[in-house]
């Protein structure tokens, strides 16, 4: 069952903070506090944090979207009801990095086509 909106928002923010903290080192924070940090170091940290947050949030959102799959899925080709073939795990290459998603896979006996519904 999907999470309520505010709980989902808090979950995503917490995941983003965790991702940022894995990148942001104590050494960089100390340089920043002393005012002895180079622009290049700031840029490198910001880019690394952006990448970490992007990958983490993409993964979290993909996982959340897979939880809301409908019970009955109609074939986009013929409109017939599709058969649930169980969960499948796929590696997706996205604009924010590589993510793993597990979603329910459906098969249409009429069209003989497999389908992952949106999510």
N, C-alpha and C positions, 0 to 999 in steps of 0.2 A: 504494500500500500504506500503511495507517495506521501512524503512528509508535508505537513502544513507549510505554507509559504515562509513564515517568519523563522520557523525551525530550520527550514532548508537554507534560507539566507544566512543564518548564524553558522550553520554547518560549513557552508562554502567559505565564509569569512575566516573561520577557524582553520580550515584547510589552507587558505592563502597565507595566513600568518605563519603556520607551521612550515610551509614551503619557503617563505622568505627567511625564516630563522635558520633553516638548514644551509642557506647560502651566506648569510651575513655573519662574518667572523668577528670574534672579540678584538682581534688586531685592527680590523678596519674601524670598528666602533671607537677604539682607543685613539686611533689617528684622527678620527672625526672630532672627538671630544677635545683633543689638543689643538685642533685647527691645523694639523700637519698632514692633511690628506691631499693627494694629487687628483686633478680632474680626471685623469685616465683611470685611476683606481675607483673613483665615484662612478664613472661610466661603466666600468667592468662589473661593479657590484649591482648597479641598476639593471643592466642587461641580463645578468645571471639571475637576479630575483624575478625579473619579468618572465624569463623562460621557465623558471621553476613554478611560478604561480600559474602561468598559462597551461603548462602540462598538467598540473595538479587539478585545476578547476575544470579543464576539459575532461579529465578522467572522472572526476566526481559527478559532473553533469551527465556524462554518458551513462554512468552507473545508475544514477537517479532516473534517467529517462527510460532505461530498460525495465525498471520496476513497475511502470505503469502500463504494461502490455494488456490489451483487451482479451477477454475470454474467447470470443469468436472473431475470426478475421476472414474477411471476404477477399477473394482473389482480385487483384487490380486488373487482370486481363479479362476474365470472364464473369466475375461477380459471384462465383460459387464459393461455398464455405470451404476454407482451407483446413487441412489436418495439422494439428500441433505435433511437431517432430522432436520436441524437447529443446533444451537450451544448447546453444552453440557459442563457443568463445572465438572471437576474431581479433586480430591485430589490425588496428586502423592507423594509417598514416594521415595525420591531420596537419593543418597549418601551424599548430602549436606543438607538434611533436607526435610521437607514437603512443597510442593508447590501446588498452585492452578493454573489450566490452563483451559481456555475456548477455545474449538476448535469445528470446524464443524464436525458433525457426519453424516456418510453416511450409506445407507442400500442398499444391493443388493437383488432385488426381485427374481432373478434367484436362487442364492445360499441361500437366506434367512439368510444372515450374515450381522452384523453391522461392521463398520470399522471407525477408526480414522486414517486418512492418516498421514504419517510422518510429524512431526512438533511439 
